[in-house]
Amino acid sequence: MNQYTWLGLSSILIWASLVAVVKLVTESLSPVQAVALIYSFSALFMLWKNGFPKLSLMPKKYLLGCGALFVGYEILFLISIALSTHREQVLIIAMINYLWPPLLIVFSILARQLSANIWVIAGFACAILGLMMVVNPDILEPKRILVAVLENPLAYSFAFIGAVLWPLYSILTKKYAEGHNAVPFLFLMTAVGLWAVHFVMRELFVELNLMTWLMVVVIGSLIGLAYSNWNQSMQYGHLKILILATYFMPIFSSLMSMLILDVQPLISFWIGCVLVTLGALICWQSTRPYNPSMK
């Protein structure tokens, strides 16, 4: 446990409230306008905190490859929230998005950053099952899964693609970044991309009142801080601890969403919490840092 690991854990706590607070802001403004404003302030905060990165010194594989994955994830995930038509749908989108923690384990093993035994499969399955029950218990019914997907296929597809892109970004950043941090620039590109979507969709620009401006500035700044910390933690932190901690983020996120969005938990929520925790512990015990000599 070093300072970068703690920075990564703080990012997870900030992310836990992301879905709920972003949904609240989108309800007050035009949806894409809301996320574009939030990420504009995130970019401004990060540029103020870190300065403009020296792009010419960065490896091209990191800047272009990892950068594309970062911007793609952010835009797809945020647009999926913006496209949600009601609060219960946001919980389904959150469930799809939170597939990335177990996918991070899988990709880390494939990238030879972690090694694992057969029990990681059981842990992965247990965590996925619990995750689904925590965020939306009824989605375990096959017919309801099909109904839910057909209700908003575009939003759910965007969320799923994003869930694949983020662990790829995390793994490849550790491999190619070489200590560089392009996140402030990538946030700026994300904000530009979101505004482009806003104008292409010809969305109505809604004027903000003082309270909404305050929410946008605070949320944007916290998001910028979280992503800045995560980038450093993935390069210098304890990868196994951070991966384990991501399994608990859906639980905190669900609790925050239930409080902020006024959604009441069922008994299946607590069953899901136990399953997510158990799955995380199984994965924790089943993985270890990759050692090339151990084949």
Protein Blocks (a to p, Z undefined) as FASTA:
>chain_A
ZZklmmmmmmmmmmmmmmmmmmmmmmmmcfklmmmmmmmmmmmmmmmmnopadfklpcfk
lmmmmmmmmmmmmmmmmmmmmmpcbfklmmmmmmmmmmmmmmmmmmmmmnopaccdfklm
mmmmmmmmmmmmmmommlmpmklmmmmmmmmmmlmmmmmmmmmmmmmmmmmmmmmnnopa
fklmmmmmmmmmmmmmmmmnopacddddfklmmmmmmmmmmmmmmmmmmmmmmmmmcfkl
mmmmmmmmmmmmmmmmmmmnopacdfklmmmmmmmmmmmmmmmmmgccddfklZZ
